[in-house]
Amino acid sequence: MVRLIERLHRHFLDVIRAELRRLSVDDINAVQALLLHNIGTEDVVIRDLKDRGYYHGSNVSYNIKKLTESGYISQERSTHDRRATRLQLTDKGLALCESMRSMQAQLADGLSRFELSPTGLSSANESLAKVERAWTDHIRFGSG
């Protein structure tokens, strides 16, 4: 199961790379595009991305810097906590996210060829969420 999850993640990054090429986007990579997608329309603090488990410290800092330099996100210091940096997608970032959502919708529609119904996907999502919860509990509380 772990190998399958890892392979799926890598394949999804390949799908994103192909979409970026199709869109002639060459100033960011697939991981950075996925980071944009995870930020979405929210006003997010970098720490939140780390706390959600999406990224590690140096990884997210490097990618945020590249996305800012490329004009996909804007950064500003929080008025409440000057140590925190708030991130928001620019119009360029929002447009790319919309293209990614459209691509994901097409991918989801294409799954019907493989006899994977919305009910089957929902069941798979529920199972994976339970695995995530079990692993999170193990990290926090240990075995037992």
Residue frames relative to the residue before (quaternion, step in Angstrom):
aa qw qx qy qz dx dy dz
M 1.0000 0.0000 0.0000 0.0000 0.00 0.00 0.00
V 0.6505 0.5146 -0.3234 0.4554 3.59 0.93 -0.88
R 0.6521 0.5052 -0.3187 0.4670 3.59 0.95 -0.84
L 0.6430 0.5192 -0.3263 0.4589 3.58 0.99 -0.78
I 0.6420 0.5135 -0.3225 0.4691 3.59 0.93 -0.87
E 0.6612 0.4988 -0.3084 0.4679 3.59 0.92 -0.90
R 0.6563 0.5065 -0.3130 0.4635 3.61 0.93 -0.87
L 0.6399 0.5238 -0.3257 0.4583 3.57 0.97 -0.84
H 0.6403 0.5196 -0.3238 0.4639 3.57 0.97 -0.85
R 0.6728 0.4885 -0.2983 0.4688 3.59 0.88 -0.93
H 0.6454 0.5060 -0.3218 0.4731 3.60 1.00 -0.79
F 0.6363 0.5209 -0.3373 0.4583 3.57 0.99 -0.75
L 0.6221 0.5162 -0.3390 0.4813 3.59 1.05 -0.72
D 0.6221 0.5237 -0.3358 0.4755 3.61 1.08 -0.70
V 0.6249 0.5265 -0.3305 0.4724 3.59 1.03 -0.77
I 0.6507 0.5051 -0.3102 0.4747 3.58 0.97 -0.87
R 0.6277 0.5321 -0.3403 0.4550 3.61 0.97 -0.83
A 0.6554 0.5084 -0.3090 0.4653 3.57 0.94 -0.90
E 0.6540 0.5062 -0.3100 0.4690 3.58 0.99 -0.82
L 0.6318 0.5228 -0.3329 0.4656 3.58 1.00 -0.78
R 0.6396 0.5062 -0.3247 0.4789 3.60 1.00 -0.80
R 0.6429 0.5316 -0.3209 0.4484 3.59 0.94 -0.90
L 0.7145 0.4310 -0.2295 0.5011 3.56 1.08 -0.81
S 0.3932 -0.7344 0.4500 0.3217 3.59 1.34 -0.07
V 0.3752 0.6852 -0.5164 0.3508 3.56 1.04 0.85
D 0.0650 0.8305 -0.5475 0.0784 3.56 -0.44 1.19
D 0.5790 0.6101 -0.3726 0.3920 3.58 1.24 0.18
I 0.7434 0.2280 -0.2027 0.5952 3.60 1.29 0.08
N 0.4098 -0.6984 0.5247 0.2629 3.56 -1.27 0.32
A 0.7412 -0.4305 0.2848 0.4292 3.56 -1.34 0.11
V 0.6343 0.5242 -0.3372 0.4572 3.60 0.96 -0.79
Q 0.6652 0.4931 -0.3006 0.4733 3.58 0.97 -0.83
A 0.6276 0.5174 -0.3366 0.4744 3.61 1.04 -0.70
L 0.6451 0.5032 -0.3191 0.4784 3.59 1.03 -0.76
L 0.6041 0.5437 -0.3439 0.4704 3.58 1.10 -0.67
L 0.6206 0.5252 -0.3354 0.4759 3.59 0.99 -0.80
H 0.6545 0.5207 -0.3064 0.4545 3.54 0.93 -0.94
N 0.6696 0.5008 -0.2978 0.4606 3.59 0.99 -0.82
I 0.6207 0.5013 -0.3410 0.4972 3.59 1.14 -0.55
G 0.0714 -0.8496 0.5168 0.0769 3.57 0.94 -0.91
T 0.7785 -0.3276 0.2529 0.4718 3.55 -1.06 -0.76
E 0.4902 0.6753 -0.4258 0.3499 3.58 1.27 0.03
D 0.3762 -0.6217 0.6259 0.2834 3.49 -1.42 0.26
V 0.0177 -0.8613 0.5024 -0.0741 3.58 -0.13 1.32
V 0.3283 -0.6853 0.6112 0.2213 3.54 -1.23 0.61
I 0.6015 -0.5902 0.3950 0.3657 3.58 -0.96 0.88
R 0.6188 0.5635 -0.3383 0.4302 3.58 0.96 -0.84
D 0.6188 0.5516 -0.3447 0.4404 3.61 1.05 -0.73
L 0.6332 0.5221 -0.3370 0.4615 3.59 1.01 -0.75
K 0.6516 0.4916 -0.3099 0.4875 3.57 1.03 -0.77
D 0.6760 0.5128 -0.2945 0.4397 3.58 0.90 -0.97
R 0.6403 0.5193 -0.3212 0.4659 3.59 1.09 -0.65
G 0.4990 -0.6835 0.4063 0.3446 3.54 1.29 -0.21
Y 0.4288 0.7155 -0.4642 0.2978 3.58 1.21 0.18
Y 0.8337 0.0608 0.0597 0.5456 3.56 0.88 -0.98
H 0.4054 -0.6702 0.5634 0.2629 3.50 -1.34 0.40
G 0.7684 -0.4538 0.2319 0.3871 3.57 -1.24 0.54
S 0.7665 0.3539 -0.2257 0.4861 3.58 0.45 -1.14
N 0.6003 0.5740 -0.3512 0.4322 3.57 1.08 -0.70
V 0.7092 0.4430 -0.2724 0.4760 3.58 0.76 -0.99
S 0.6295 0.5424 -0.3453 0.4362 3.61 0.96 -0.76
Y 0.6544 0.5043 -0.3098 0.4705 3.58 0.92 -0.89
N 0.7044 0.4743 -0.2753 0.4507 3.58 0.81 -0.99
I 0.6135 0.5298 -0.3454 0.4728 3.60 1.06 -0.69
K 0.6326 0.5284 -0.3297 0.4603 3.58 0.98 -0.84
K 0.6787 0.4876 -0.2947 0.4634 3.60 0.86 -0.94
L 0.6667 0.4997 -0.3054 0.4610 3.61 0.96 -0.83
T 0.6270 0.5151 -0.3309 0.4818 3.58 1.11 -0.66
E 0.6597 0.5124 -0.3026 0.4590 3.58 0.91 -0.93
S 0.7109 0.4486 -0.2485 0.4812 3.59 1.08 -0.75
G 0.5335 -0.6834 0.3712 0.3325 3.58 1.30 0.02
Y 0.4728 0.6848 -0.4375 0.3407 3.60 1.19 0.42
I 0.7881 0.1329 -0.0817 0.5955 3.58 1.16 -0.53
S 0.2419 -0.7148 0.6270 0.1935 3.51 -1.33 0.35
Q 0.2159 -0.7677 0.5937 0.1068 3.54 -1.17 0.63
E 0.1037 0.7654 -0.6348 0.0223 3.52 -1.20 0.59
R 0.5470 -0.6145 0.4616 0.3318 3.52 -1.15 0.66
S 0.5026 -0.6401 0.4921 0.3091 3.54 -1.05 0.79
T 0.4592 -0.6814 0.4921 0.2874 3.58 -0.98 0.79
H 0.6816 0.4933 -0.2854 0.4590 3.59 1.15 -0.60
D 0.7871 0.0890 -0.0208 0.6100 3.57 1.08 -0.77
R 0.3114 -0.8052 0.4763 0.1669 3.58 -0.13 1.29
R 0.5927 0.5631 -0.3724 0.4392 3.60 1.23 -0.30
A 0.6725 0.4994 -0.2847 0.4661 3.58 1.17 -0.59
T 0.2023 -0.7595 0.6093 0.1052 3.53 -1.07 0.84
R 0.2589 -0.7660 0.5746 0.1268 3.55 -0.80 1.08
L 0.2008 -0.7782 0.5895 0.0811 3.53 -1.02 0.91
Q 0.0338 0.7716 -0.6345 0.0302 3.52 -1.11 0.73
L 0.4702 -0.6684 0.4927 0.2990 3.56 -0.99 0.81
T 0.3915 -0.6727 0.5740 0.2545 3.53 -1.14 0.72
D 0.7099 -0.4020 0.3257 0.4778 3.59 -1.25 -0.04
K 0.6251 0.5363 -0.3275 0.4630 3.58 1.04 -0.79
G 0.6693 0.4934 -0.2883 0.4749 3.60 0.96 -0.86
L 0.6493 0.5161 -0.3108 0.4641 3.57 0.99 -0.86
A 0.6410 0.5228 -0.3249 0.4586 3.59 1.00 -0.80
L 0.6570 0.4912 -0.3170 0.4760 3.59 0.96 -0.80
C 0.6331 0.5277 -0.3305 0.4598 3.60 0.99 -0.79
E 0.6316 0.5231 -0.3318 0.4662 3.58 1.00 -0.75
S 0.6356 0.5122 -0.3226 0.4790 3.59 1.01 -0.78
M 0.6456 0.5155 -0.3150 0.4672 3.58 1.02 -0.80
R 0.6406 0.5153 -0.3264 0.4664 3.60 0.99 -0.81
S 0.6366 0.5247 -0.3177 0.4674 3.55 1.01 -0.82
M 0.6413 0.5190 -0.3115 0.4715 3.58 0.99 -0.86
Q 0.6642 0.5023 -0.3059 0.4616 3.58 0.94 -0.87
A 0.6227 0.5263 -0.3401 0.4685 3.60 1.04 -0.71
Q 0.6471 0.5036 -0.3181 0.4759 3.59 0.99 -0.80
L 0.6338 0.5205 -0.3288 0.4682 3.58 0.99 -0.79
A 0.6544 0.5139 -0.3108 0.4594 3.57 0.94 -0.89
D 0.6456 0.5100 -0.3202 0.4696 3.59 0.98 -0.82
G 0.6689 0.5233 -0.2929 0.4393 3.58 1.03 -0.78
L 0.5522 0.6305 -0.3962 0.3749 3.59 1.19 -0.36
S 0.5390 0.6279 -0.4110 0.3826 3.60 1.15 -0.43
R 0.5512 0.6052 -0.3903 0.4214 3.63 1.17 -0.49
F 0.7298 0.4087 -0.2140 0.5046 3.54 1.12 -0.67
E 0.4894 -0.6964 0.3943 0.3464 3.53 1.31 0.48
L 0.4261 0.6545 -0.4903 0.3869 3.54 1.02 0.88
S 0.2021 -0.8203 0.5299 0.0737 3.54 -0.28 1.29
P 0.6596 -0.4680 0.3827 0.4466 3.58 -1.25 0.18
T 0.6259 0.5311 -0.3386 0.4599 3.60 1.05 -0.70
G 0.6507 0.5140 -0.3087 0.4659 3.58 1.01 -0.83
L 0.6467 0.5038 -0.3133 0.4793 3.57 1.03 -0.80
S 0.6360 0.5274 -0.3264 0.4592 3.56 0.95 -0.82
S 0.6525 0.5085 -0.3054 0.4717 3.56 0.97 -0.86
A 0.6436 0.5107 -0.3191 0.4724 3.59 0.98 -0.83
N 0.6439 0.5183 -0.3184 0.4641 3.59 0.97 -0.85
E 0.6499 0.5113 -0.3170 0.4644 3.58 0.94 -0.86
S 0.6577 0.5068 -0.3127 0.4614 3.59 0.93 -0.86
L 0.6767 0.4815 -0.3001 0.4692 3.59 0.89 -0.88
A 0.6145 0.5321 -0.3496 0.4658 3.61 1.06 -0.68
K 0.6455 0.5078 -0.3198 0.4724 3.61 1.04 -0.73
V 0.6207 0.5178 -0.3389 0.4814 3.59 1.05 -0.72
E 0.6359 0.5254 -0.3257 0.4622 3.58 0.96 -0.88
R 0.6618 0.5096 -0.3062 0.4566 3.57 0.91 -0.91
A 0.6493 0.5162 -0.3151 0.4612 3.59 0.96 -0.86
W 0.6814 0.4761 -0.2937 0.4721 3.58 0.91 -0.87
T 0.6266 0.5254 -0.3332 0.4694 3.60 1.04 -0.75
D 0.6484 0.5065 -0.3166 0.4720 3.58 0.96 -0.86
H 0.6387 0.5239 -0.3325 0.4549 3.57 0.98 -0.78
I 0.6444 0.5124 -0.3203 0.4686 3.58 0.98 -0.83
R 0.7321 0.4470 -0.2433 0.4528 3.58 0.84 -0.98
F 0.8363 0.2398 -0.0685 0.4883 3.56 0.83 -1.02
G 0.4912 -0.6547 0.4420 0.3670 3.61 1.22 -0.15
S 0.6637 -0.4968 0.3711 0.4184 3.54 -1.31 -0.01
G 0.6676 0.5441 -0.3619 0.3569 3.51 -1.23 0.48
